[in-house]
Amino acid sequence: MGDARQLRIYSTFDGDAELDEPIERFVISLAERVDGLQDAQLIGDLEGLAKLAAELRDDAAKLGYPQLVEASASLVDTCLAGHAEEALEQLVTITEIAQAVRLGHRGAF
């Protein structure tokens, strides 16, 4: 993904007044959600990690973050296949994408 600290990711629904508040809540919750993913990975709970990643995937899809959808969907598949090392690599990518989403959202900081 590169240097995510430089990258800013915006919702494809940016500017849709009806989604402004849900997008803001989603973006602000990302840090806590990524922490939950990392906690599940740390204890080796691939089933729990897959569940959390699926929830993130679904919410990101509803709110217009296709990069996060793709990365989360990939993590779900990896977890269900039982590939713990690959799951860790994908979790790093999700963490970088989440940071870029937060940087792109005007109300996140």
N, C-alpha and C positions, 0 to 999 in steps of 0.2 A: 504494500500500500504506500510505502514511502514515508515521508516525514509528515505524519498526521497533524503535528502541531501547526503546520503551515496551512493545511487543508481545511476548508470550511464546506460543510455539507448542509444544504438547505432542503426543506421539505418540498416535494413536487406540488404540494397544496399551499405553499407560501403565498400569502395574500388572500386566501379564502377566509373571510371573516368568521364563518361558522366554525372553522377548525382552529382558529388562533388559540383559544384557551386550551383545548385538548392537546394541541401540539406543545404548547408551553409546559403543561403538566408532564407530558411524556418526556420532553427534553430534560427538564429539571430532575425527573426521577431516574434518568439514565445512570448516574453515578452509583446510586444505591442498587440498581438492577445489575450493573456490571459487578459490583461487590458480591452480590448473591451468586452470580455465575462463577466467580472466582472461588468463593467459599465451597461451592459444590465440587468444583474441579479439585481443589486442594484436598478434600477428604476422599476423593475418588468416587464420588456419587454420580456416575455417568447417567443413570436414569433420571435423577433429579436435575442434572445439568441439561439433559435433553428437554425436560419439561419446561424449565425456565427459558431455555433458548427458543422453544416453540412459542411460548407466550410473547417473548420479545419480537419474534418474527411476525406474529399475527398483529401485534400493536403497531409495529413499524410499517406493515403493509397498509393498515387503515389510515395511517397518518403521513404517508408519502415519503418513506425513506428506503428506496429499493436497495441501496448498498447494504444497509443493515438487515433487510429481509434476506438477501442472498447469503450473507455471512452467517446469519442465525440459522437458516435452513440447512446450510452445509454442516454447521456444528451439530444440529439435531441428527442428521444422517450419520455423522462420524461417531457420535455417542451411542446411537442405536447399534452401530457395527462393533462397538467395544474398543475403539482405537483411542486410548487415553492420551498418548503422546501427540497424536494429530489434533485431538481436541484442545490440548493446551495451545498449540500453534494457532488454531482458529480463534481461540479465546483472546489471544493477543491482538489478532486482527480486529475482532469485535470491539475490544477496548479502544483501539486507535480510531475506529469508525465512530464510536460513541463520543470520543473527544472532539472529533471533527464536526459532528452534529451539534454538540454543545457550543463550539466556536461559531458555527453558522447561525445559531439562534440568538436573536437580539436580546432576549430576556433571560438567558441562562446564567449570566454572571452578574 
